Amino acid sequence: MAAAAGGGGGGRREPPHTLQGLLEMAVAAGEPQAPPREPMGEERQQWLRAAVAEALGGAGGAQEELRRCLGVLGGPCPGEEAPERGRGETGPHEQALELLADLCESLDNATDFCALGGLETVVGLLGHPWAPLRAGAARVVGACAQNLPGAQGRALALGALPALLGGLRGDPDPRVPPCALFAISCLVRAQPEGLEQFERLGGLEALGGALQSPRPPLRARAAFLLHCLLREHPRLREPLCRLGTVAQLGALLRTEHDGAHEHALGALCSLATDFPEGVRECRTPALGLEELLRERRVLLQGREEFQEELEFCERLLQLCFETPPEETTMDR
């Protein structure tokens, strides 16, 4: 790996093992002198990803890659035998999971992966002793499940959700919880069976814990999922209010401003819309939400990139603090 990354020495490069590696090689091949270059833009990355995926698929290469990766994952992982030695020989397994996550973003590849028994293999890795393999397995589960109802049902039947919730709640490695939450989101959104299992296993409480994480990316993912679930399932307002979600969201809004705040405000709007208990929670004096919202409104005005967050802010002020109490507490 280090030799491949060295760049200017003229040595032979190790063949790429992932789509990202292929993308980097494709870019490098078009620059004879390899001058310093700007990071590849998102649009260009997407175009190159699509081109590589099409080339692999056209030649039947994608299915061959799926088989190869599953063969790697099905073999022994030498690092398991001696955890005190560090990463050991888990590199091929990590690379296989990375490539599978990329490949399974395609619906056809995800379908083939499931037909090859891939879910059985990766769900078994969710409890692996090595954190990169736990995180990589969660990414693959999410990539498969996000657009494929059959994969959602199969992963749920295999017990993926309890393992993922365990990773979200208490994994000691910071790489695992965000990947676990991504996979959980893909298993419970627009999936009644997944949501029912999620609630039964204490998933709402786990989501509340993620809102309070010291790690901003995990807070952002949790706020996004919470906002989505409330929009899709208004009945969740009652149990979430009971669990103290309004106070958790209020605390999140007092952290350094980032992308999580938009979803936190959106979730609070959902909790306060047509739900008097949610309005009462938002008006709790100890929360100090009215002052926070008025300050935030001033901060966001005139900044186009925060337009949606500003709209949530104004909506919440209107719902909770600019409407006579008798109107908001009236039975629907």
DOTORBA-565564 format. One record per residue (C-alpha): residue number from 1; residue in three letters; z, x negated, y negated. Coordinates in Angstrom, 3 decimals, always signed. Layout:
BEGIN
+-----+-----+----------+----------+----------+
!   i !  aa !       up !     east !    north !
+-----+-----+----------+----------+----------+
! NUM ! ALA !        Z !        X !        Y !
...
+-----+-----+----------+----------+----------+
//
This chain:
BEGIN
+-----+-----+----------+----------+----------+
!   i !  aa !       up !     east !    north !
+-----+-----+----------+----------+----------+
!   1 ! MET !   +0.000 !   +0.000 !   +0.000 !
!   2 ! ALA !   +1.025 !   -2.707 !   -2.477 !
!   3 ! ALA !   -2.190 !   -4.629 !   -1.856 !
!   4 ! ALA !   -4.252 !   -1.558 !   -2.480 !
!   5 ! ALA !   -2.474 !   -0.917 !   -5.728 !
!   6 ! GLY !   -2.869 !   -4.494 !   -6.972 !
!   7 ! GLY !   -6.378 !   -3.807 !   -8.203 !
!   8 ! GLY !   -7.816 !   -6.980 !   -9.732 !
!   9 ! GLY !   -7.556 !   -9.600 !   -6.975 !
!  10 ! GLY !  -10.780 !   -8.770 !   -5.153 !
!  11 ! GLY !   -9.054 !   -8.437 !   -1.763 !
!  12 ! ARG !  -10.080 !   -5.816 !   +0.713 !
!  13 ! ARG !   -8.574 !   -2.420 !   +0.000 !
!  14 ! GLU !   -6.820 !   -0.475 !   +2.702 !
!  15 ! PRO !   -8.833 !   +2.669 !   +3.541 !
!  16 ! PRO !   -7.343 !   +5.732 !   +1.836 !
!  17 ! HIS !   -5.320 !   +8.107 !   +4.004 !
!  18 ! THR !   -5.028 !  +11.024 !   +1.604 !
!  19 ! LEU !   -7.238 !  +13.123 !   -0.643 !
!  20 ! GLN !   -5.531 !  +11.517 !   -3.641 !
!  21 ! GLY !   -6.493 !   +8.101 !   -2.299 !
!  22 ! LEU !  -10.090 !   +9.244 !   -1.831 !
!  23 ! LEU !  -10.139 !  +10.527 !   -5.391 !
!  24 ! GLU !   -8.907 !   +7.218 !   -6.754 !
!  25 ! MET !  -11.464 !   +5.295 !   -4.694 !
!  26 ! ALA !  -14.259 !   +7.586 !   -5.923 !
!  27 ! VAL !  -13.322 !   +6.940 !   -9.526 !
!  28 ! ALA !  -13.005 !   +3.191 !   -8.981 !
!  29 ! ALA !  -16.397 !   +3.034 !   -7.265 !
!  30 ! GLY !  -18.130 !   +4.324 !  -10.384 !
!  31 ! GLU !  -16.720 !   +1.515 !  -12.572 !
!  32 ! PRO !  -18.250 !   -1.879 !  -11.612 !
!  33 ! GLN !  -16.000 !   -3.937 !  -13.877 !
!  34 ! ALA !  -12.933 !   -1.704 !  -13.314 !
!  35 ! PRO !  -11.899 !   -1.776 !  -17.004 !
!  36 ! PRO !   -8.601 !   -0.175 !  -18.022 !
!  37 ! ARG !   -9.028 !   +3.587 !  -17.999 !
!  38 ! GLU !   -7.224 !   +6.667 !  -19.149 !
!  39 ! PRO !   -5.406 !   +8.735 !  -16.510 !
!  40 ! MET !   -7.781 !  +11.114 !  -14.771 !
!  41 ! GLY !   -7.761 !  +14.524 !  -16.446 !
!  42 ! GLU !   -6.717 !  +17.628 !  -14.531 !
!  43 ! GLU !  -10.221 !  +19.127 !  -14.701 !
!  44 ! ARG !  -11.790 !  +15.978 !  -13.273 !
!  45 ! GLN !   -9.177 !  +15.778 !  -10.529 !
!  46 ! GLN !   -9.916 !  +19.367 !   -9.530 !
!  47 ! TRP !  -13.666 !  +18.714 !   -9.458 !
!  48 ! LEU !  -13.278 !  +15.601 !   -7.320 !
!  49 ! ARG !  -10.807 !  +17.373 !   -5.005 !
!  50 ! ALA !  -13.267 !  +20.193 !   -4.488 !
!  51 ! ALA !  -16.116 !  +17.730 !   -3.850 !
!  52 ! VAL !  -14.124 !  +15.768 !   -1.268 !
!  53 ! ALA !  -12.916 !  +18.954 !   +0.440 !
!  54 ! GLU !  -16.475 !  +20.307 !   +0.568 !
!  55 ! ALA !  -17.764 !  +17.043 !   +2.033 !
!  56 ! LEU !  -15.063 !  +17.031 !   +4.694 !
!  57 ! GLY !  -15.575 !  +20.693 !   +5.527 !
!  58 ! GLY !  -19.361 !  +20.488 !   +5.645 !
!  59 ! ALA !  -19.269 !  +17.856 !   +8.349 !
!  60 ! GLY !  -16.506 !  +19.490 !  +10.327 !
!  61 ! GLY !  -14.362 !  +16.655 !   +9.047 !
!  62 ! ALA !  -11.542 !  +18.854 !   +7.761 !
!  63 ! GLN !  -10.709 !  +20.216 !  +11.193 !
!  64 ! GLU !  -10.920 !  +16.725 !  +12.617 !
!  65 ! GLU !   -8.460 !  +15.538 !   +9.967 !
!  66 ! LEU !   -6.131 !  +18.407 !  +10.799 !
!  67 ! ARG !   -6.185 !  +17.396 !  +14.466 !
!  68 ! ARG !   -5.650 !  +13.727 !  +13.610 !
!  69 ! CYS !   -2.668 !  +14.475 !  +11.348 !
!  70 ! LEU !   -1.080 !  +16.740 !  +13.944 !
!  71 ! GLY !   -1.558 !  +13.992 !  +16.509 !
!  72 ! VAL !   +0.344 !  +11.592 !  +14.243 !
!  73 ! LEU !   +3.141 !  +14.106 !  +13.690 !
!  74 ! GLY !   +3.352 !  +14.844 !  +17.401 !
!  75 ! GLY !   +4.003 !  +11.188 !  +18.193 !
!  76 ! PRO !   +7.359 !   +9.406 !  +17.918 !
!  77 ! CYS !   +8.528 !   +8.333 !  +14.484 !
!  78 ! PRO !  +10.025 !   +4.833 !  +14.947 !
!  79 ! GLY !  +12.178 !   +5.191 !  +11.852 !
!  80 ! GLU !  +14.193 !   +7.868 !  +13.632 !
!  81 ! GLU !  +15.634 !   +5.312 !  +16.018 !
!  82 ! ALA !  +17.206 !   +3.086 !  +13.375 !
!  83 ! PRO !  +18.021 !   +4.909 !  +10.158 !
!  84 ! GLU !  +19.984 !   +1.918 !   +8.870 !
!  85 ! ARG !  +16.701 !   -0.014 !   +8.585 !
!  86 ! GLY !  +15.452 !   +2.280 !   +5.818 !
!  87 ! ARG !  +12.032 !   +3.890 !   +5.856 !
!  88 ! GLY !  +10.978 !   +2.139 !   +9.033 !
!  89 ! GLU !   +7.587 !   +3.267 !  +10.315 !
!  90 ! THR !   +7.604 !   +6.765 !   +8.849 !
!  91 ! GLY !   +4.661 !   +5.892 !   +6.592 !
!  92 ! PRO !   +1.952 !   +7.394 !   +8.850 !
!  93 ! HIS !   +3.971 !  +10.607 !   +9.206 !
!  94 ! GLU !   +4.469 !  +10.867 !   +5.449 !
!  95 ! GLN !   +0.752 !  +10.291 !   +4.814 !
!  96 ! ALA !   -0.189 !  +12.882 !   +7.428 !
!  97 ! LEU !   +2.030 !  +15.495 !   +5.757 !
!  98 ! GLU !   +0.626 !  +14.651 !   +2.327 !
!  99 ! LEU !   -2.927 !  +15.094 !   +3.566 !
! 100 ! LEU !   -2.077 !  +18.326 !   +5.389 !
! 101 ! ALA !   -0.550 !  +19.785 !   +2.225 !
! 102 ! ASP !   -3.783 !  +19.032 !   +0.345 !
! 103 ! LEU !   -6.052 !  +20.333 !   +3.093 !
! 104 ! CYS !   -4.080 !  +23.547 !   +3.606 !
! 105 ! GLU !   -4.612 !  +24.620 !   +0.012 !
! 106 ! SER !   -7.956 !  +25.817 !   +1.387 !
! 107 ! LEU !   -7.683 !  +29.201 !   +3.103 !
! 108 ! ASP !  -10.078 !  +28.160 !   +5.890 !
! 109 ! ASN !   -8.162 !  +24.950 !   +6.562 !
! 110 ! ALA !   -4.824 !  +26.764 !   +6.520 !
! 111 ! THR !   -6.207 !  +29.253 !   +9.059 !
! 112 ! ASP !   -7.423 !  +26.430 !  +11.313 !
! 113 ! PHE !   -4.114 !  +24.590 !  +10.920 !
! 114 ! CYS !   -2.180 !  +27.620 !  +12.133 !
! 115 ! ALA !   -4.589 !  +28.140 !  +15.028 !
! 116 ! LEU !   -3.954 !  +24.534 !  +16.095 !
! 117 ! GLY !   -0.204 !  +25.157 !  +16.263 !
! 118 ! GLY !   +0.454 !  +23.219 !  +13.086 !
! 119 ! LEU !   +3.213 !  +25.456 !  +11.795 !
! 120 ! GLU !   +5.251 !  +24.934 !  +14.942 !
! 121 ! THR !   +5.045 !  +21.181 !  +14.339 !
! 122 ! VAL !   +5.936 !  +21.118 !  +10.635 !
! 123 ! VAL !   +8.705 !  +23.738 !  +10.811 !
! 124 ! GLY !  +10.354 !  +21.455 !  +13.352 !
! 125 ! LEU !  +10.337 !  +18.669 !  +10.735 !
! 126 ! LEU !  +12.241 !  +20.668 !   +8.105 !
! 127 ! GLY !  +15.477 !  +19.300 !   +9.557 !
! 128 ! HIS !  +14.246 !  +15.740 !  +10.084 !
! 129 ! PRO !  +16.734 !  +12.913 !   +9.322 !
! 130 ! TRP !  +14.294 !  +11.370 !   +6.804 !
! 131 ! ALA !  +14.118 !  +13.093 !   +3.413 !
! 132 ! PRO !  +10.392 !  +12.355 !   +2.742 !
! 133 ! LEU !   +9.503 !  +14.110 !   +5.975 !
! 134 ! ARG !  +11.707 !  +17.105 !   +5.158 !
! 135 ! ALA !  +10.096 !  +17.369 !   +1.723 !
! 136 ! GLY !   +6.577 !  +16.852 !   +3.097 !
! 137 ! ALA !   +7.057 !  +19.491 !   +5.790 !
! 138 ! ALA !   +8.252 !  +22.003 !   +3.176 !
! 139 ! ARG !   +5.170 !  +21.319 !   +1.066 !
! 140 ! VAL !   +2.892 !  +21.989 !   +4.047 !
! 141 ! VAL !   +4.677 !  +25.248 !   +4.896 !
! 142 ! GLY !   +4.272 !  +26.397 !   +1.287 !
! 143 ! ALA !   +0.609 !  +25.363 !   +1.098 !
! 144 ! CYS !   -0.165 !  +27.337 !   +4.256 !
! 145 ! ALA !   +1.851 !  +30.404 !   +3.355 !
! 146 ! GLN !   +0.841 !  +30.835 !   -0.272 !
! 147 ! ASN !   -2.462 !  +32.576 !   +0.483 !
! 148 ! LEU !   -2.245 !  +33.458 !   +4.153 !
! 149 ! PRO !   -0.122 !  +36.456 !   +5.234 !
! 150 ! GLY !   -0.450 !  +35.480 !   +8.883 !
! 151 ! ALA !   +1.057 !  +32.063 !   +8.109 !
! 152 ! GLN !   +3.905 !  +33.724 !   +6.206 !
! 153 ! GLY !   +4.794 !  +35.908 !   +9.166 !
! 154 ! ARG !   +4.520 !  +33.064 !  +11.651 !
! 155 ! ALA !   +6.672 !  +30.712 !   +9.559 !
! 156 ! LEU !   +9.316 !  +33.418 !   +9.181 !
! 157 ! ALA !   +9.298 !  +34.058 !  +12.935 !
! 158 ! LEU !   +9.746 !  +30.321 !  +13.560 !
! 159 ! GLY !  +12.904 !  +30.246 !  +11.441 !
! 160 ! ALA !  +11.471 !  +28.387 !   +8.461 !
! 161 ! LEU !  +13.459 !  +30.340 !   +5.868 !
! 162 ! PRO !  +16.999 !  +29.398 !   +7.024 !
! 163 ! ALA !  +15.950 !  +25.742 !   +7.196 !
! 164 ! LEU !  +14.383 !  +25.876 !   +3.723 !
! 165 ! LEU !  +17.422 !  +27.603 !   +2.229 !
! 166 ! GLY !  +19.564 !  +24.847 !   +3.724 !
! 167 ! GLY !  +17.363 !  +22.298 !   +1.989 !
! 168 ! LEU !  +17.597 !  +24.158 !   -1.299 !
! 169 ! ARG !  +21.360 !  +24.595 !   -1.172 !
! 170 ! GLY !  +22.596 !  +21.233 !   -0.083 !
! 171 ! ASP !  +20.034 !  +18.533 !   +0.660 !
! 172 ! PRO !  +21.425 !  +15.234 !   -0.691 !
! 173 ! ASP !  +17.970 !  +13.889 !   -1.559 !
! 174 ! PRO !  +16.566 !  +15.173 !   -4.895 !
! 175 ! ARG !  +13.016 !  +15.278 !   -3.509 !
! 176 ! VAL !  +13.776 !  +18.020 !   -1.009 !
! 177 ! PRO !  +15.117 !  +21.047 !   -2.972 !
! 178 ! PRO !  +12.031 !  +21.491 !   -5.234 !
! 179 ! CYS !   +9.713 !  +21.370 !   -2.208 !
! 180 ! ALA !  +11.979 !  +23.753 !   -0.299 !
! 181 ! LEU !  +11.990 !  +26.192 !   -3.230 !
! 182 ! PHE !   +8.194 !  +26.033 !   -3.473 !
! 183 ! ALA !   +7.919 !  +27.000 !   +0.206 !
! 184 ! ILE !  +10.564 !  +29.730 !   -0.160 !
! 185 ! SER !   +8.599 !  +31.213 !   -3.065 !
! 186 ! CYS !   +5.474 !  +31.325 !   -0.911 !
! 187 ! LEU !   +7.368 !  +33.103 !   +1.888 !
! 188 ! VAL !   +9.094 !  +35.812 !   -0.165 !
! 189 ! ARG !   +6.667 !  +36.829 !   -2.911 !
! 190 ! ALA !   +4.468 !  +39.782 !   -1.946 !
! 191 ! GLN !   +6.034 !  +39.572 !   +1.523 !
! 192 ! PRO !   +8.556 !  +42.377 !   +2.244 !
! 193 ! GLU !   +9.774 !  +40.839 !   +5.498 !
! 194 ! GLY !  +10.333 !  +37.496 !   +3.791 !
! 195 ! LEU !  +12.217 !  +39.029 !   +0.881 !
! 196 ! GLU !  +14.415 !  +41.085 !   +3.208 !
! 197 ! GLN !  +15.268 !  +37.973 !   +5.208 !
! 198 ! PHE !  +15.826 !  +36.004 !   +1.993 !
! 199 ! GLU !  +18.379 !  +38.540 !   +0.733 !
! 200 ! ARG !  +20.115 !  +38.764 !   +4.089 !
! 201 ! LEU !  +20.510 !  +34.974 !   +4.253 !
! 202 ! GLY !  +22.072 !  +34.745 !   +0.788 !
! 203 ! GLY !  +18.889 !  +33.622 !   -0.918 !
! 204 ! LEU !  +19.752 !  +35.288 !   -4.235 !
! 205 ! GLU !  +22.958 !  +33.260 !   -4.401 !
! 206 ! ALA !  +21.039 !  +30.080 !   -3.563 !
! 207 ! LEU !  +18.570 !  +30.871 !   -6.335 !
! 208 ! GLY !  +21.468 !  +31.239 !   -8.765 !
! 209 ! GLY !  +22.724 !  +27.818 !   -7.696 !
! 210 ! ALA !  +19.296 !  +26.306 !   -8.383 !
! 211 ! LEU !  +19.356 !  +27.781 !  -11.914 !
! 212 ! GLN !  +22.414 !  +25.612 !  -12.549 !
! 213 ! SER !  +20.947 !  +22.418 !  -11.105 !
! 214 ! PRO !  +21.155 !  +19.290 !  -13.292 !
! 215 ! ARG !  +17.497 !  +18.623 !  -12.383 !
! 216 ! PRO !  +15.062 !  +20.318 !  -14.818 !
! 217 ! PRO !  +12.143 !  +20.708 !  -12.346 !
! 218 ! LEU !  +14.355 !  +22.616 !   -9.911 !
! 219 ! ARG !  +15.750 !  +24.839 !  -12.683 !
! 220 ! ALA !  +12.199 !  +25.609 !  -13.815 !
! 221 ! ARG !  +11.049 !  +26.577 !  -10.306 !
! 222 ! ALA !  +14.117 !  +28.763 !   -9.825 !
! 223 ! ALA !  +13.655 !  +30.559 !  -13.159 !
! 224 ! PHE !   +9.978 !  +31.136 !  -12.373 !
! 225 ! LEU !  +10.713 !  +32.639 !   -8.948 !
! 226 ! LEU !  +13.511 !  +34.801 !  -10.332 !
! 227 ! HIS !  +11.248 !  +36.149 !  -13.069 !
! 228 ! CYS !   +8.506 !  +36.928 !  -10.545 !
! 229 ! LEU !  +10.883 !  +38.687 !   -8.147 !
! 230 ! LEU !  +12.345 !  +40.861 !  -10.895 !
! 231 ! ARG !   +8.895 !  +41.935 !  -12.047 !
! 232 ! GLU !   +7.805 !  +42.751 !   -8.503 !
! 233 ! HIS !  +11.122 !  +44.297 !   -7.372 !
! 234 ! PRO !  +13.135 !  +45.922 !  -10.207 !
! 235 ! ARG !  +15.725 !  +47.052 !   -7.620 !
! 236 ! LEU !  +16.990 !  +43.448 !   -7.579 !
! 237 ! ARG !  +18.514 !  +43.917 !  -11.032 !
! 238 ! GLU !  +21.699 !  +45.411 !   -9.620 !
! 239 ! PRO !  +22.567 !  +42.716 !   -7.033 !
! 240 ! LEU !  +21.576 !  +39.957 !   -9.446 !
! 241 ! CYS !  +23.809 !  +41.335 !  -12.191 !
! 242 ! ARG !  +26.635 !  +41.502 !   -9.674 !
! 243 ! LEU !  +26.094 !  +37.834 !   -8.845 !
! 244 ! GLY !  +26.436 !  +36.746 !  -12.482 !
! 245 ! THR !  +22.760 !  +35.936 !  -13.022 !
! 246 ! VAL !  +22.844 !  +36.934 !  -16.708 !
! 247 ! ALA !  +25.516 !  +34.327 !  -17.426 !
! 248 ! GLN !  +23.607 !  +31.716 !  -15.393 !
! 249 ! LEU !  +20.421 !  +32.386 !  -17.363 !
! 250 ! GLY !  +22.351 !  +32.250 !  -20.622 !
! 251 ! ALA !  +23.734 !  +28.841 !  -19.649 !
! 252 ! LEU !  +20.235 !  +27.634 !  -18.741 !
! 253 ! LEU !  +19.035 !  +28.592 !  -22.242 !
! 254 ! ARG !  +21.591 !  +26.167 !  -23.689 !
! 255 ! THR !  +20.105 !  +23.191 !  -21.840 !
! 256 ! GLU !  +17.432 !  +21.015 !  -23.460 !
! 257 ! HIS !  +14.393 !  +23.167 !  -24.215 !
! 258 ! ASP !  +11.710 !  +23.041 !  -21.515 !
! 259 ! GLY !   +9.367 !  +25.282 !  -19.521 !
! 260 ! ALA !  +12.253 !  +26.935 !  -17.669 !
! 261 ! HIS !  +13.352 !  +28.724 !  -20.839 !
! 262 ! GLU !  +10.309 !  +30.987 !  -20.989 !
! 263 ! HIS !  +10.967 !  +32.257 !  -17.463 !
! 264 ! ALA !  +14.707 !  +32.577 !  -18.124 !
! 265 ! LEU !  +14.014 !  +34.807 !  -21.139 !
! 266 ! GLY !  +11.471 !  +36.797 !  -19.142 !
! 267 ! ALA !  +14.018 !  +37.324 !  -16.366 !
! 268 ! LEU !  +16.634 !  +38.475 !  -18.889 !
! 269 ! CYS !  +14.130 !  +40.964 !  -20.315 !
! 270 ! SER !  +13.591 !  +42.351 !  -16.821 !
! 271 ! LEU !  +17.351 !  +42.603 !  -16.257 !
! 272 ! ALA !  +17.816 !  +44.496 !  -19.538 !
! 273 ! THR !  +14.832 !  +46.869 !  -19.290 !
! 274 ! ASP !  +15.839 !  +50.405 !  -18.255 !
! 275 ! PHE !  +19.079 !  +49.003 !  -16.865 !
! 276 ! PRO !  +22.221 !  +49.631 !  -18.974 !
! 277 ! GLU !  +24.378 !  +47.256 !  -16.920 !
! 278 ! GLY !  +21.969 !  +44.423 !  -17.724 !
! 279 ! VAL !  +22.158 !  +45.249 !  -21.441 !
! 280 ! ARG !  +25.966 !  +45.249 !  -21.311 !
! 281 ! GLU !  +25.978 !  +41.865 !  -19.588 !
! 282 ! CYS !  +23.663 !  +40.412 !  -22.246 !
! 283 ! ARG !  +25.971 !  +41.719 !  -24.982 !
! 284 ! THR !  +29.050 !  +39.978 !  -23.572 !
! 285 ! PRO !  +30.504 !  +38.183 !  -26.634 !
! 286 ! ALA !  +31.409 !  +35.044 !  -24.665 !
! 287 ! LEU !  +27.727 !  +34.573 !  -23.839 !
! 288 ! GLY !  +26.775 !  +34.261 !  -27.517 !
! 289 ! LEU !  +23.282 !  +35.435 !  -26.644 !
! 290 ! GLU !  +22.447 !  +37.201 !  -29.907 !
! 291 ! GLU !  +23.007 !  +34.114 !  -32.046 !
! 292 ! LEU !  +21.118 !  +31.945 !  -29.560 !
! 293 ! LEU !  +18.131 !  +34.330 !  -29.579 !
! 294 ! ARG !  +17.968 !  +34.499 !  -33.365 !
! 295 ! GLU !  +18.037 !  +30.708 !  -33.620 !
! 296 ! ARG !  +15.409 !  +30.422 !  -30.898 !
! 297 ! ARG !  +13.144 !  +32.928 !  -32.661 !
! 298 ! VAL !  +13.178 !  +30.776 !  -35.808 !
! 299 ! LEU !  +12.496 !  +27.645 !  -33.754 !
! 300 ! LEU !   +9.484 !  +29.158 !  -31.965 !
! 301 ! GLN !   +7.787 !  +31.007 !  -34.818 !
! 302 ! GLY !   +4.378 !  +29.617 !  -35.705 !
! 303 ! ARG !   +4.118 !  +27.512 !  -32.550 !
! 304 ! GLU !   +1.221 !  +28.868 !  -30.548 !
! 305 ! GLU !   +2.154 !  +27.046 !  -27.331 !
! 306 ! PHE !   +5.408 !  +29.043 !  -27.185 !
! 307 ! GLN !   +3.936 !  +32.445 !  -28.022 !
! 308 ! GLU !   +4.943 !  +34.113 !  -24.756 !
! 309 ! GLU !   +8.471 !  +32.727 !  -24.946 !
! 310 ! LEU !   +8.728 !  +34.042 !  -28.526 !
! 311 ! GLU !   +7.625 !  +37.487 !  -27.356 !
! 312 ! PHE !  +10.320 !  +37.508 !  -24.657 !
! 313 ! CYS !  +12.856 !  +36.420 !  -27.245 !
! 314 ! GLU !  +11.941 !  +39.229 !  -29.640 !
! 315 ! ARG !  +11.825 !  +41.760 !  -26.805 !
! 316 ! LEU !  +15.311 !  +40.804 !  -25.631 !
! 317 ! LEU !  +16.698 !  +41.022 !  -29.164 !
! 318 ! GLN !  +15.190 !  +44.479 !  -29.472 !
! 319 ! LEU !  +16.523 !  +45.643 !  -26.101 !
! 320 ! CYS !  +20.069 !  +44.360 !  -26.525 !
! 321 ! PHE !  +20.894 !  +43.863 !  -30.188 !
! 322 ! GLU !  +18.513 !  +45.831 !  -32.384 !
! 323 ! THR !  +18.706 !  +49.187 !  -30.599 !
! 324 ! PRO !  +21.648 !  +51.578 !  -31.138 !
! 325 ! PRO !  +24.086 !  +51.314 !  -28.190 !
! 326 ! GLU !  +23.797 !  +55.023 !  -27.375 !
! 327 ! GLU !  +20.059 !  +54.616 !  -26.777 !
! 328 ! THR !  +20.372 !  +51.678 !  -24.389 !
! 329 ! THR !  +23.270 !  +53.101 !  -22.371 !
! 330 ! MET !  +21.615 !  +56.462 !  -21.881 !
! 331 ! ASP !  +20.826 !  +57.345 !  -18.270 !
! 332 ! ARG !  +17.185 !  +56.996 !  -17.382 !
+-----+-----+----------+----------+----------+
//
